[in-house]
Amino acid sequence: MTDVPIEKGIVGTLPTVEPSLHRVMGPWLLLLFIVGDILGTGIYALTGNVAKQVGGVVWLPFLVAFAVALVTAFSYLELVTKYPRAAGAALYTHRAFGIHFVTFLVAFAVMCSGITSASTASRAFAANMVASFQLGDIGAGGVTAIALGFMALVAIINFRGVGESVKANVVLTLVELTGLLIIIMIGLWAIGLGQGDVSRVTEFQPAGDRGVFWSVIAATTLAFFAMVGFEDSVNMAEECKDPTRHFPKVLLAGLFITGVIYVLVSISAVTLVAPEQLGQGETPLLQVVQAGAPNFPVWIFGFITMFAVANSALINMLMASRLVYGMSRERVLPSALGKVHPERRSPYVAIGFTTLLAFALIGFVGQVPALGGTTALLLLCVFTVVNVAVLILRRDPVDHKHFRTPTFLPVIGALSCAFLAGPWTGRDPAQYRIAGILIGIGLVLWLVTVLVNRAGGLQPLPPEQIPEHHTGPVN
């Protein structure tokens, strides 16, 4: 007999009964999903900005970011095999702490990270379009206009309704991977011919008067954006054939594959383009192609890059709008945000709300490092909570075998994520302002909703009733 769950929320129960999701994903499809989630905007857009911080050892911050992500991945592995459901950080937070307000903060932070990630992708899309099709005379205002137009197109697609499928993800993953493999092959080919300067990969050039340690940490706060996405795979738990057995090996394999790709891309980039030049503009990998293979059609690589970051933007805005819709249906955000279009059956008010926030970020913030850094900041805070939740939930036994991470890893994960989220890292203060404004908007909406709920006599559910949402951005 098939188990039939009842869908429950943070402060309200949806009385609909839905069948279990179809378990169709084996280990190979799951691996492609994870790799596709991690690959994307971060490495395409932020390599040059990382080089600004450390010079030729641009690969080192990506390696440190990989290590921090790997430690946190072990925490996710214990939780996803212990609670193999289509949820994520909000579910684990609610189970661990049982405080609706804390759960809301985590869920809203994840939603905000999706919007900042999509805004980063939109800027990267516009910059690569300008560079690929030689539209340089349109200026900064033109780049912003293209990014806004692209985000409007994403909103229209989102409104019409987009069905995400594993097969589509496979195609998109292969496109993203192709672009990075082109960079690696161009780098290896150039090195083999004696072109470029391999010695740059060991040259450290700190930004300002900071030493080695703090320069690497500052660069890592940006590079971490390239590693996000692995946590999103927990949402596929209910659609995996054997999540308890497959997830640990597949998630770790996916992280190692992307980590190796990022290091090789970084080495190829800095070998062919000087770090100070790589840090100029918003299309660092396009410079690498032009330097290492001047006869290679630039527009082809530009198109691949645009396609890769466009996919990231669309999936993130889908996630953000559905998460807002879900929180509204659970009565922790205003009910108007939960309205569904009668014909398209899409959450059009939530789509409009998240799109307006993205417009504001693109128009008033604009810079890729600030937007990408804010995404990393929000997720580092969420990851800190998840690492702590693992330890607390050790008191909640389940009746099946599951992965158990060594206790010292969640401790290291919580401390490292909290450390990288702090102002002592040299993080741009603008990232705290952006994150603070976004969370502040959520707090205002939450307070208004609480007052309306109290006036209507609505009561929250017990803590054991947990949210089930798509809860993670992709890179």
Backbone hydrogen bonds, N-H to C=O, Kabsch-Sander energy under -0.5 kcal/mol:
donor,donor_aa,acceptor,acceptor_aa,energy
7,E,5,P,-0.5
7,E,16,T,-1.2
9,G,12,G,-1.4
11,V,330,E,-0.6
14,L,7,E,-1.0
14,L,12,G,-0.5
18,E,5,P,-1.2
18,E,16,T,-0.5
20,S,3,D,-0.5
24,V,22,H,-1.2
24,V,239,E,-1.2
25,M,239,E,-2.9
26,G,24,V,-0.6
30,L,26,G,-2.1
31,L,27,P,-2.1
32,L,28,W,-2.2
33,F,29,L,-2.2
34,I,30,L,-2.3
35,V,31,L,-2.7
36,G,32,L,-2.5
37,D,33,F,-1.9
38,I,34,I,-1.9
39,L,35,V,-2.6
41,T,475,N,-2.1
42,G,475,N,-0.8
44,Y,40,G,-1.4
45,A,41,T,-2.7
46,L,42,G,-2.6
47,T,43,I,-0.6
50,V,46,L,-2.1
51,A,47,T,-2.0
52,K,48,G,-1.4
53,Q,49,N,-0.7
53,Q,50,V,-0.8
54,V,50,V,-1.4
55,G,51,A,-2.7
56,G,203,E,-0.9
57,V,54,V,-0.8
57,V,203,E,-1.1
58,V,56,G,-0.8
60,L,57,V,-1.8
62,F,58,V,-0.8
63,L,59,W,-1.8
64,V,60,L,-2.5
65,A,61,P,-2.7
66,F,62,F,-2.0
67,A,63,L,-2.0
68,V,64,V,-2.2
69,A,65,A,-2.5
70,L,66,F,-2.6
71,V,67,A,-2.0
72,T,68,V,-2.0
73,A,69,A,-2.3
74,F,70,L,-1.4
75,S,71,V,-0.9
76,Y,72,T,-2.0
77,L,73,A,-2.4
78,E,74,F,-1.7
79,L,75,S,-2.0
80,V,76,Y,-3.2
81,T,77,L,-1.8
82,K,78,E,-1.2
83,Y,79,L,-2.9
85,R,83,Y,-2.6
87,A,85,R,-2.1
89,A,471,T,-0.5
92,Y,88,G,-2.2
93,T,89,A,-2.6
94,H,90,A,-2.3
95,R,91,L,-2.3
96,A,92,Y,-2.2
97,F,93,T,-2.7
98,G,93,T,-0.7
98,G,94,H,-1.2
100,H,98,G,-0.6
103,T,99,I,-2.2
104,F,100,H,-2.5
105,L,101,F,-2.3
106,V,102,V,-2.2
107,A,103,T,-2.6
108,F,104,F,-3.0
109,A,105,L,-2.4
110,V,106,V,-2.2
111,M,107,A,-2.1
112,C,108,F,-2.7
113,S,109,A,-2.3
114,G,110,V,-1.6
115,I,111,M,-1.6
116,T,112,C,-2.7
117,S,113,S,-2.1
118,A,114,G,-2.2
119,S,115,I,-2.4
120,T,116,T,-2.2
121,A,117,S,-2.3
122,S,118,A,-2.2
123,R,119,S,-2.1
124,A,120,T,-2.4
125,F,121,A,-2.7
126,A,122,S,-2.3
127,A,123,R,-2.7
128,N,124,A,-2.4
129,M,125,F,-2.0
130,V,126,A,-2.4
131,A,127,A,-2.2
132,S,128,N,-2.7
133,F,129,M,-2.0
134,Q,131,A,-0.7
135,L,130,V,-3.1
138,I,135,L,-1.9
139,G,136,G,-1.1
142,G,138,I,-1.0
143,V,139,G,-1.7
144,T,140,A,-2.3
145,A,141,G,-2.2
146,I,142,G,-2.3
147,A,143,V,-2.4
148,L,144,T,-2.5
149,G,145,A,-2.6
150,F,146,I,-2.7
151,M,147,A,-2.3
152,A,148,L,-2.2
153,L,149,G,-2.0
154,V,150,F,-2.2
155,A,151,M,-2.1
156,I,152,A,-2.0
157,I,153,L,-2.3
158,N,154,V,-2.8
159,F,155,A,-2.6
160,R,156,I,-2.2
161,G,157,I,-1.2
164,E,162,V,-0.7
169,N,165,S,-1.9
170,V,166,V,-2.0
171,V,167,K,-1.7
172,L,168,A,-2.4
173,T,169,N,-2.6
174,L,170,V,-2.1
175,V,171,V,-1.9
176,E,172,L,-2.5
177,L,173,T,-2.8
178,T,174,L,-2.1
179,G,175,V,-1.7
180,L,176,E,-1.4
181,L,177,L,-2.5
182,I,178,T,-2.1
183,I,179,G,-1.4
184,I,180,L,-2.2
185,M,181,L,-2.8
186,I,182,I,-2.5
187,G,183,I,-2.3
188,L,184,I,-2.6
189,W,185,M,-2.6
190,A,186,I,-2.4
191,I,187,G,-2.4
192,G,188,L,-2.4
193,L,189,W,-1.4
194,G,191,I,-1.4
195,Q,190,A,-3.0
197,D,271,T,-2.5
200,R,197,D,-1.4
201,V,198,V,-1.7
202,T,199,S,-1.4
203,E,200,R,-1.7
204,F,202,T,-0.5
205,Q,54,V,-2.3
205,Q,203,E,-0.6
207,A,53,Q,-1.2
210,R,207,A,-1.2
215,S,211,G,-1.7
216,V,212,V,-2.3
217,I,213,F,-2.3
218,A,214,W,-2.3
219,A,215,S,-2.2
220,T,216,V,-2.3
221,T,217,I,-1.7
222,L,218,A,-0.6
222,L,219,A,-0.8
223,A,219,A,-2.8
224,F,220,T,-2.4
225,F,222,L,-1.6
226,A,223,A,-1.6
227,M,224,F,-1.5
228,V,224,F,-0.7
228,V,225,F,-0.7
230,F,227,M,-0.8
232,D,229,G,-1.1
233,S,230,F,-1.3
234,V,231,E,-1.2
235,N,232,D,-1.7
236,M,233,S,-2.1
237,A,234,V,-1.5
239,E,236,M,-1.6
240,C,237,A,-1.2
241,K,25,M,-2.4
245,R,242,D,-0.6
246,H,242,D,-2.8
247,F,243,P,-2.0
249,K,245,R,-0.5
250,V,246,H,-2.4
251,L,247,F,-3.0
252,L,248,P,-1.9
253,A,249,K,-2.2
254,G,250,V,-2.6
255,L,251,L,-2.2
256,F,252,L,-2.3
257,I,253,A,-2.5
258,T,254,G,-2.2
259,G,255,L,-2.5
260,V,256,F,-2.4
261,I,257,I,-2.2
262,Y,258,T,-2.6
263,V,259,G,-2.1
264,L,260,V,-2.4
265,V,261,I,-2.6
266,S,262,Y,-2.4
267,I,263,V,-2.3
268,S,264,L,-2.5
269,A,265,V,-2.6
270,V,266,S,-2.3
271,T,267,I,-1.7
272,L,268,S,-1.6
273,V,269,A,-2.2
277,Q,274,A,-0.7
278,L,274,A,-2.7
279,G,275,P,-1.7
280,Q,277,Q,-1.6
285,L,44,Y,-0.7
287,Q,283,T,-1.3
288,V,284,P,-1.3
289,V,285,L,-1.9
290,Q,286,L,-2.0
291,A,287,Q,-2.2
292,G,288,V,-2.8
293,A,289,V,-2.5
296,F,293,A,-2.2
300,I,297,P,-1.0
301,F,297,P,-1.2
302,G,298,V,-2.7
303,F,299,W,-2.3
304,I,300,I,-2.1
305,T,301,F,-2.6
306,M,302,G,-2.7
307,F,303,F,-2.4
308,A,304,I,-2.4
309,V,305,T,-2.5
310,A,306,M,-2.1
311,N,307,F,-1.9
312,S,308,A,-1.5
313,A,309,V,-2.3
314,L,310,A,-2.4
315,I,311,N,-2.4
316,N,312,S,-2.2
317,M,313,A,-2.2
318,L,314,L,-2.2
319,M,315,I,-2.4
320,A,316,N,-2.8
321,S,317,M,-2.3
322,R,318,L,-2.0
323,L,319,M,-2.3
324,V,320,A,-2.2
325,Y,321,S,-2.4
326,G,322,R,-2.5
327,M,323,L,-2.5
328,S,324,V,-2.1
329,R,325,Y,-2.3
330,E,326,G,-1.4
331,R,328,S,-1.8
332,V,327,M,-2.6
333,L,327,M,-0.9
337,L,334,P,-1.5
338,G,335,S,-1.9
339,K,336,A,-1.4
341,H,346,S,-2.8
345,R,341,H,-1.8
348,Y,346,S,-2.1
349,V,339,K,-0.7
351,I,347,P,-2.3
352,G,348,Y,-2.2
353,F,349,V,-2.5
354,T,350,A,-2.5
355,T,351,I,-2.2
356,L,352,G,-2.2
357,L,353,F,-1.8
358,A,354,T,-2.0
359,F,355,T,-2.7
360,A,356,L,-2.2
361,L,357,L,-2.1
362,I,358,A,-2.6
363,G,359,F,-2.9
364,F,360,A,-2.8
365,V,360,A,-0.6
365,V,361,L,-1.5
366,G,361,L,-2.6
367,Q,365,V,-2.4
371,L,367,Q,-1.9
372,G,368,V,-3.3
373,G,369,P,-2.5
374,T,370,A,-1.7
375,T,371,L,-1.9
376,A,372,G,-2.1
377,L,373,G,-2.4
378,L,374,T,-2.5
379,L,375,T,-2.2
380,L,376,A,-2.5
381,C,377,L,-1.8
382,V,378,L,-1.9
383,F,379,L,-3.2
384,T,380,L,-1.8
385,V,381,C,-1.7
386,V,382,V,-2.3
387,N,383,F,-2.5
388,V,384,T,-1.7
389,A,385,V,-2.5
390,V,386,V,-1.8
391,L,387,N,-0.9
392,I,388,V,-1.9
393,L,389,A,-2.8
394,R,391,L,-0.9
395,R,392,I,-1.6
396,D,393,L,-1.9
409,L,406,P,-1.6
411,V,407,T,-1.2
412,I,408,F,-2.5
413,G,409,L,-3.1
414,A,410,P,-2.8
415,L,411,V,-2.3
416,S,412,I,-2.9
417,C,413,G,-2.4
418,A,414,A,-2.2
419,F,415,L,-2.3
420,L,416,S,-2.4
421,A,417,C,-1.1
422,G,419,F,-1.4
425,T,422,G,-1.3
426,G,423,P,-1.5
431,Q,428,D,-2.0
432,Y,428,D,-0.6
433,R,429,P,-1.9
434,I,430,A,-2.7
435,A,431,Q,-2.4
436,G,432,Y,-2.8
437,I,433,R,-2.5
438,L,434,I,-2.3
439,I,435,A,-2.7
440,G,436,G,-2.4
441,I,437,I,-2.2
442,G,438,L,-1.8
443,L,439,I,-2.4
444,V,440,G,-2.2
445,L,441,I,-2.2
446,W,442,G,-2.7
447,L,443,L,-2.6
448,V,444,V,-2.4
449,T,445,L,-2.2
450,V,446,W,-2.5
451,L,447,L,-2.3
452,V,448,V,-2.2
453,N,449,T,-2.8
454,R,450,V,-2.5
455,A,451,L,-1.9
456,G,452,V,-1.5
457,G,453,N,-0.5
457,G,454,R,-0.9
458,L,453,N,-2.7
461,L,10,I,-0.6
465,Q,462,P,-1.8
466,I,464,E,-0.7
471,T,87,A,-0.5
471,T,469,H,-0.8
475,N,37,D,-2.2
